[in-house]
Amino acid sequence: LLVRGDEYVKHGFLRRKTIEAYLYRAIEEDLFEVYYQPVYSIREKRFVTAEALSRLHHPGLGPISPEIFIRIAEQNGQINEIGLQQFRKVCRMVQKCPEIMQQMKNIKYNLSPAQLLKKGYVGQLVEIIREHGLEPSFFQFEITETVATEYKEEVYEAVEVFVKDGIGLCMDDFGSGYSSLITLNELPFTTLKIDKSLIDYIEQDKGKKVVRQVINLAHGLDMDVIAEGVETLGQVKLLRKMECDNIQ
């Protein structure tokens, strides 16, 4: 057992070191990709927005989980550079495809704690939008429930920039942690994403009641609702009955 444990730790250590080394190359050679996960409007019966997601493929290890390379990038102080690099790609895509502006309501982009803590970072994002001749109001930045409650002051500072430039704010992963309703009330979120962990139980009596109450709460605060991780027709039917706005 001791030998197996040592081998497991050694393997994990070597894998991390390999990923760390590759991150430097990926940044220098711009090897990160952007994938777009569509959001479907139940009411309008069409795709109305999309979430930009960063992906990285290692030639030997294959696809590297975003949870892994983002965590390492945050620990090594690389996440801000990666974030700006990726956001420029998003803006270039929107710039080259003007029809997207006409068909989509917005493009969603995630912000990490490290990015919010970096002074002037959100201002740089706005500058990139303007450099590409785009309207800031076309973008919506996503902040997880945990970040919104644990980094209140930093979030408030970022929100001032967002509101000033007409950028939307989305609370991501609602229901995955111990959310603060005070934060939800104080910050001008325009969209609320219900975490997949709640949607997984929507076909059970208690789960159904919880999701219905979350949707009603969001609508009562004039927020658009997105249900994440919707995978079955039964879930779609229930969400339609609950008047959920969008599914992802």
C-alpha positions in Angstrom: 0.0 0.0 0.0 2.9 2.3 0.8 4.6 1.6 -2.5 1.3 2.2 -4.4 0.7 5.4 -2.5 4.2 6.6 -3.3 3.8 5.8 -7.0 0.5 7.6 -7.1 1.9 10.7 -5.5 5.0 10.6 -7.8 2.7 10.2 -10.9 0.6 13.2 -9.8 3.7 15.3 -9.1 5.3 14.5 -12.5 2.0 15.2 -14.3 1.7 18.6 -12.6 5.2 19.5 -13.5 4.6 18.5 -17.1 1.5 20.7 -17.2 3.3 23.6 -15.5 6.1 23.5 -18.1 3.5 23.3 -20.9 1.6 26.3 -19.7 4.6 28.6 -20.3 4.8 27.3 -23.9 1.0 27.5 -24.4 1.1 31.2 -23.3 4.1 32.0 -25.5 2.8 30.2 -28.6 -0.9 31.0 -27.9 -2.0 27.4 -27.9 -5.2 27.8 -25.9 -8.4 27.4 -27.7 -11.9 28.9 -27.1 -14.9 26.7 -27.2 -18.4 28.2 -27.2 -21.2 26.4 -25.3 -24.6 27.6 -26.5 -27.5 28.6 -24.3 -31.0 27.7 -25.6 -34.1 29.8 -24.9 -37.0 27.7 -24.0 -39.4 30.5 -24.8 -37.9 31.7 -28.1 -36.9 28.1 -29.2 -33.5 29.2 -30.4 -29.9 29.7 -29.2 -29.7 33.2 -27.7 -26.2 33.4 -26.2 -23.0 31.4 -25.7 -20.4 30.9 -23.0 -16.8 31.2 -24.0 -14.7 28.4 -22.4 -10.9 28.0 -22.5 -9.5 24.6 -23.5 -6.0 23.2 -23.7 -4.7 20.1 -25.4 -1.3 18.6 -24.5 0.5 16.6 -27.3 1.2 13.7 -24.9 -1.3 14.0 -22.1 -4.3 14.9 -24.4 -7.0 17.3 -23.2 -6.2 19.0 -19.9 -9.1 19.7 -17.6 -9.8 23.4 -17.2 -10.1 22.9 -13.5 -6.5 21.7 -13.4 -4.8 24.1 -15.7 -6.7 27.1 -14.4 -5.9 26.2 -10.8 -2.2 25.9 -11.7 -2.2 29.1 -13.7 -3.8 30.9 -10.7 -1.1 29.5 -8.3 1.7 30.5 -10.7 0.4 34.0 -11.5 -0.4 33.2 -15.1 -4.2 33.4 -15.1 -4.4 37.1 -15.9 -2.2 36.8 -19.0 -4.2 33.8 -20.2 -7.5 35.5 -19.5 -6.6 38.6 -21.6 -5.2 36.4 -24.4 -8.4 34.4 -24.5 -10.7 37.4 -24.3 -8.9 38.9 -27.3 -9.8 35.8 -29.3 -13.4 36.1 -28.2 -13.5 39.7 -29.4 -11.9 38.8 -32.7 -14.5 36.1 -33.3 -17.3 38.5 -32.6 -15.7 41.2 -34.8 -15.3 38.8 -37.7 -18.8 37.4 -37.4 -21.1 40.5 -37.3 -24.2 38.3 -37.8 -23.6 36.9 -34.3 -24.2 40.4 -32.9 -27.6 40.3 -34.6 -28.6 36.8 -33.6 -27.1 36.6 -30.1 -28.1 38.6 -27.0 -24.6 38.4 -25.6 -21.4 36.4 -25.1 -20.6 35.2 -21.6 -17.0 35.1 -20.2 -15.9 33.8 -16.8 -13.8 35.8 -14.3 -11.7 34.1 -11.6 -10.9 35.4 -8.1 -7.3 36.2 -9.2 -8.6 38.3 -12.1 -11.0 40.3 -9.8 -8.2 40.8 -7.3 -5.9 42.3 -10.0 -6.2 46.1 -9.9 -7.3 47.5 -13.3 -7.9 44.0 -14.8 -11.6 44.5 -15.6 -10.7 47.9 -17.1 -8.3 46.1 -19.4 -11.2 43.8 -20.6 -13.3 46.9 -21.4 -10.3 48.4 -23.4 -10.0 45.2 -25.4 -13.7 45.4 -26.3 -13.3 49.0 -27.5 -10.1 48.2 -29.4 -12.1 45.8 -31.5 -14.9 48.3 -32.1 -17.5 46.3 -30.1 -20.2 47.4 -27.7 -19.4 46.5 -24.1 -23.2 45.8 -23.6 -22.8 42.7 -25.8 -20.7 41.0 -23.2 -21.7 39.5 -19.9 -19.1 38.5 -17.3 -19.8 35.4 -15.1 -18.8 35.3 -11.5 -19.4 32.1 -9.4 -21.6 32.2 -6.3 -18.5 31.5 -4.1 -16.5 34.4 -5.6 -19.4 36.8 -5.2 -19.8 36.0 -1.5 -16.1 35.6 -0.6 -14.6 38.6 -2.5 -17.3 41.2 -2.0 -15.2 44.3 -2.0 -13.3 43.3 -5.2 -16.5 42.3 -6.9 -18.1 45.7 -6.0 -15.1 47.5 -7.6 -15.4 45.5 -10.7 -19.2 46.0 -10.8 -18.7 49.8 -10.9 -16.8 49.4 -14.1 -19.4 47.0 -15.5 -22.4 49.2 -14.8 -20.6 52.3 -16.1 -20.0 50.6 -19.5 -23.3 48.7 -19.7 -21.8 45.2 -19.2 -24.0 42.5 -17.8 -23.2 40.4 -14.7 -24.1 36.8 -14.3 -24.0 34.7 -11.0 -22.7 31.3 -12.0 -23.1 28.0 -10.2 -26.0 29.2 -8.0 -26.8 26.4 -5.5 -23.3 24.8 -5.5 -22.2 26.4 -2.3 -23.6 28.5 0.6 -24.9 31.4 -1.4 -25.6 34.8 0.1 -29.0 36.2 -0.7 -27.7 39.6 0.5 -25.0 39.5 -2.2 -27.6 38.5 -4.8 -29.7 41.5 -3.7 -26.8 44.0 -3.5 -25.0 43.3 -6.7 -26.7 44.2 -10.1 -26.8 40.6 -11.5 -28.8 40.4 -14.6 -28.6 36.6 -15.0 -28.6 33.7 -12.6 -27.3 30.2 -13.5 -28.7 27.3 -11.6 -25.9 24.8 -10.9 -26.1 21.3 -12.4 -26.1 19.8 -8.9 -29.6 21.1 -8.4 -30.8 20.3 -11.9 -29.7 16.6 -11.4 -32.5 16.2 -8.7 -35.2 18.2 -10.5 -37.2 15.1 -11.2 -37.5 14.3 -7.5 -40.2 16.0 -5.4 -37.9 18.0 -3.2 -35.5 18.9 -6.0 -38.4 20.1 -8.1 -39.5 22.4 -5.3 -36.1 23.8 -4.8 -35.5 24.6 -8.5 -39.0 26.2 -8.8 -38.3 28.5 -5.8 -34.9 29.5 -7.2 -36.5 30.4 -10.6 -39.3 32.4 -8.8 -36.7 34.2 -6.7 -34.6 35.2 -9.7 -37.6 36.3 -11.7 -38.8 38.3 -8.7 -35.4 40.1 -8.8 -35.9 40.7 -12.6 -33.1 38.3 -13.5 -32.9 36.0 -16.5 -32.5 32.3 -15.5 -30.2 29.7 -17.1 -30.4 26.0 -16.0 -27.0 24.4 -16.4 -26.3 20.7 -17.2 -29.7 19.9 -18.7 -29.4 16.5 -20.2 -32.8 14.8 -20.4 -36.2 15.6 -22.1 -37.8 15.2 -18.7 -35.7 18.0 -17.3 -36.5 20.2 -20.2 -40.3 19.6 -19.8 -40.2 20.5 -16.1 -38.1 23.6 -16.6 -40.5 24.8 -19.4 -43.4 24.3 -16.9 -41.5 26.3 -14.3 -41.0 29.0 -16.9 -37.2 28.8 -16.8 -35.8 31.1 -19.5 -32.8 29.2 -20.8 -31.0 25.9 -20.7 -27.3 25.1 -21.2 
